[in-house]
Amino acid sequence: MSTQLYADLISQLRRGETALLDGGVGTEIQRRGAPMSTELWCAEVNLSHPQIVREVHEAYLAAGAQIVTANTFASSPLLLDFFGRIDDLERLDAAAITLARQAAVRHHRPAVLVAGSMSTMRPTVPGSDRTQLQQDWSESGARALFARKAASLRTGGCDFIIMEMMRDLDYSLWACEAALASGLPVWIGVSVERAPDGRLVGFGRPDADLEPVAAGLAALGPDVMGIMHSSLDDTPPALEVLRRHWQGPLAAYPECGHYAAPDWQFVDVSPDDYARRAREWRAMGVSALGGCCGVGPEHIARLQKEHQP
C-alpha cells in the first residue's frame, strides 16, 4: 500500500483541491469488445481478456486519472456465492489488482493509487438493471462474505477500498463495516434514483430513502463520501442531501446510460457537456471528480484539462 501517496491525496482533497478518478471500467471493457457475462458481468474478463482490462486502465491514466479502480466491482461475494463460485473470489480480485498495477508501470506511473471496488451486487433480472431482490442472505452470512471480499482486496494489494453502489442500511451497511474492519482506508459511494413519487432513494431500493441512508453511512466515518452511478440530473440534489450529513471530502462520478443485463446501453454525452456538469459539482464542494458506467477516457481527459493545473 502506498501510505504516503494516499495521505497526500486525502490532504489534497481536504484542502478542496481537485483529484481525478477514472471513469467506468466495466463499460469501457465492454466497449473494447470483451464479452459480458449473464452471471458475473465483467468479472471474468480479468482472466479471459487481461490485455483489454490493462488497456482500459492505461487509457484512463493517459487521460490524467490519479486513481485507477481495479475491476473488482462485479466479483461481488454475493454474486459469486449465488452462482456457487465464491472460491474464485481471491483469484479474480488478485488478477484485477495486478492488471491495474501493470497498467501504471507500463504508463510510467508506478506511484498511482489503485482502489479496490467493493459492491453488494446481486443477480439482476436479464435485460434489466433491477436486482433480483428475492435472492436474500442472512445478516451473518452476508457479513461473512463481505469480510472475505475486504480481505481479498487487502491481500491483493489495493491502496484503499471504494464502496460502490451503496444504497441501503442493510447490505450496504454490513459491507461498509466489513471494509472498515479490514484496516484499509475506505471511501463510500452512494447510488440513487427517483422513486415513482419523486423521492430520492437508493438505486433499486425504493424502500430506502436517501436521507437516512446518507446519515447512517456517514456515521461510519470513511475518508471520503460521494454520489456515484446516479444520473447526471439526480447527482446535484443527492449531493445536497449527502452534505447535510457529511462534512468531509466529497466525490462525484455519475453514470451515462443504463444497464440491460448483461450489457451497458451507452448514451452519448459530450465531454464538454460532462465538464459543464462537473463545474456544478465543484461549486457544491466536490473535490474528487470522475465517472462511472458509460463515462470514458475522453470525459476524464476533458476534466483533466479544466480542473488540473
Secondary structure by P-SEA (a helix, b strand, c coil): caaaaaaaaaaaaaacbbbbbbccaaaaaaaabbbbbccccccccccccaaaaaaaaaaaaaacccccccccccccaaaaaaaccccaaaaaaaaaaaaaaaaaaaaccccbbbbbbbccccccccccccccccccccaaaaaaaaaaaaaaaaaacccbbbbccccccaaaaaaaaaaaacccbbbbbbbbbbcccccccccccccccaaaaaaaaaaccccbbbbccccccaaaaaaaaaaaccccbbbbbbbcccccccbbbbbbbcaaaaaaaaaaaaaaccccccccccccaaaaaaaaacccc
